[in-house]
Amino acid sequence: MEAKTIKVGDIIYIDTELYVSHGVDDMIGGKVRVVKVGEDCNGRIWISTELDPAAQYNWEMLSQEQAKLEQKFQDNWAYNRPDCKPEFNDWSSE
């Protein structure tokens, strides 16, 4: 399945992301606005969103999940939900 064309300003869906070692980055999925679209040297399209502009998503993969994520989140917007408990923010490998 070919990825649909994506541009800055488009509203898409992302899934929930919960982390064991960096809970401060936890977020609940839903709608987000695209703020950056770029292409790497292999022709892959990467996007960033206004929720976390530093995070990049492979658009070819994410585009294939849009129908499922729309059904899951419907009209809900994604949001940050940091978990600041020390046991979920130990970035060391000990």
Phi, psi and omega in degrees: 000130181277139180290140176288156179296138182236144178217161177303135180099342178296148175258126180229180177246142170235158182270165176296141176231118179238132185243141178278321186260353176212066182300341178297343180262006180299143175211152178261131185289169180153205180286145174214158177260134178283130180246347180208138175229128179218163180237134179272179184294346178263005178086006177282141179265128178242139180235156172234154182239165181291339179294318178211087184299340180281339180278141179241142179238137175285111187294325180301316179288313183294325181297328180288344181261355188301316181296317179294317181291324177298319179294321182290315188257343180051243184263011182278139178269146176292152178205155177286139176220072185296139174251107188267007178299134182306323183293344177253015180223030177268099185278356181284163181260015180286000000 
